[in-house]
Amino acid sequence: MSDSQPVIAQKAPYPVEVEEGKTYFWCACGKSQRQPFCDGSHKGSDFTPVKFTAESTKKAFLCGCKHSDKSPFCDGTHKGL
C-alpha cells in the first residue's frame, strides 16, 4: 500500500457525539483502531490527523472512507468508491 492513499476504514460515516469546545483528532490515514479518531497509526506515513474543535454538542457524521473533501466530516464521497 502506498503512503499517499488512505485506507478506507468503512464506506459510511461514523456518527459520533461531540462536545462543544472539546478538541478531537480525526484519523486521516484509515489505520487507527479507534476509528474515526487517531491512535497514532499514521506514524511513519505521509498522513497527519485532522484536529478540530466541536462548535456545539451534537451528533456529527465523521468521514469513514477518508476521501471526503470536507474532512473530518462526511460529504458523501464514499458512495462513489
C-alpha positions in Angstrom: 0.0 0.0 0.0 1.2 3.5 -0.9 1.5 6.0 1.9 -0.2 8.6 -0.3 -3.6 7.0 -0.3 -5.6 6.4 2.9 -7.0 3.1 3.9 -10.8 3.1 3.6 -11.9 2.3 7.1 -15.5 1.9 6.1 -17.7 3.2 3.3 -20.1 5.1 5.6 -19.8 7.9 8.0 -19.2 7.4 11.7 -22.0 9.0 13.8 -20.4 10.3 17.0 -21.4 12.6 19.8 -19.1 15.6 20.0 -19.0 18.1 22.9 -18.9 21.8 22.4 -15.4 23.3 22.9 -13.7 19.9 23.0 -10.9 19.2 20.6 -10.7 15.9 18.6 -8.2 14.4 16.3 -9.8 12.6 13.3 -7.9 9.7 11.7 -6.8 10.7 8.2 -4.9 7.5 7.3 -7.6 4.9 7.9 -5.3 2.7 10.0 -6.5 3.7 13.5 -8.0 1.0 15.7 -10.0 3.8 17.4 -12.0 4.9 14.3 -12.9 7.6 13.5 -10.3 9.1 15.8 -6.5 8.9 15.7 -4.5 6.4 17.7 -1.1 7.2 16.2 -1.1 4.5 13.5 -0.1 7.2 10.9 3.4 7.5 12.3 5.9 6.9 9.5 3.4 7.8 6.8 2.5 10.9 4.9 -0.6 11.4 7.0 -1.4 13.6 10.0 -4.6 13.6 11.9 -7.1 16.4 11.4 -7.6 18.5 14.6 -11.0 20.1 15.1 -12.9 21.6 17.9 -16.6 20.9 18.1 -18.7 24.1 17.6 -21.6 22.6 19.5 -22.6 19.5 21.4 -24.3 17.3 18.8 -24.1 14.2 16.7 -21.5 14.6 14.0 -21.0 12.4 11.0 -17.3 11.9 10.6 -15.8 10.6 7.3 -15.2 6.8 7.3 -13.8 6.5 3.8 -11.0 9.1 4.4 -11.6 10.7 1.0 -14.1 13.5 1.9 -13.3 17.0 0.6 -14.8 18.3 3.8 -12.8 16.2 6.3 -13.2 15.4 9.0 -16.9 15.5 8.1 -18.6 13.2 5.6 -19.6 14.7 2.3 -21.0 11.5 0.6 -17.8 10.7 -1.3 -18.0 7.1 0.0 -21.0 6.5 -2.3 -18.7 6.6 -5.4 -15.8 4.4 -4.1 
